[in-house]
């Protein structure tokens, strides 16, 4: 993780905030001593990461998913009974 001195952070605050918002956190130091860590607000707390693939193998999407109900939907849009 990048460490930035406080003077440089003040000078380049906008650029640094953009980097942090994109997921590149950094530390601001004063006289070489780390003071604060800048991270994006939407970063989940430790242990709260999303579990990708937790339903893997438990759900089956039909091959015709994209066209399911197309005739019924078309009928509703046309107003046919």
N, C-alpha and C positions, 0 to 999 in steps of 0.2 A: 504494500500500500504506500502510496506517495505521501511524503511529508513536506509541507509547505511552510515557510516562515511567515509570521503574521504580516509583515510589511508586503511581501509578495502577494499574500492572500487579499489584502486590501486593494492592491493595485489591479489584480486580475480576478476580482470576485465574480463577476458575471460569467466569465469563461469557466471558472472552477465550479460554480454552481451548476452550470449546464452539464459538465462532465459527471458530477455527482448524480444528477438527475438521470443520466443515462446508465447508471450502475457502476461508476468508477469512484468509490469513496476515497477520501483523503483525510490526512491529519494536519491540523494547524498547530505549529509549535512556536513558542516564544523563547528566545535565547537557547534554542536547541531542545527545550523541554516540551514534549507533547502536551497540548492543552485540551483540544477538542477533536472529535472525529465527525466529519461531515458525510452523511449518507442520505439517500433518497427517502422520502417519507413513506413510500409504499413498500419498503423493504420489510418482509415478514420477520418477526422476532425469531430467534433461534428455536428450532423445534417446531415451527409453524409452516415449514415449506410445504408446498403442494406435493402430493404424492401422485406422480404421473404413472399411469398404467395400473392403478389399483383395481380396476374392473376388467383387466385384460383376460380374455377368454370367457367372461361371464355374460357378455352381450353380443348378439349377432345382428348385424344390420342386413336386411334383405337386399338382394341384388337390384331389385326394382324400386329401391327407396326413393329415388329422384322422381319417379313417375307415379308413385302410389297415389290413388285418389284423383288423378288428373281429370278423368271423365266427370266425376262428381263436382269437382271444383269448376270446371268449364261450364257445366250445367247451371251452377249457382250464379256465375257471372253473367250468363246469358239471360237468366231469369226464367228458364224453361221449367215446367213442372214435371 
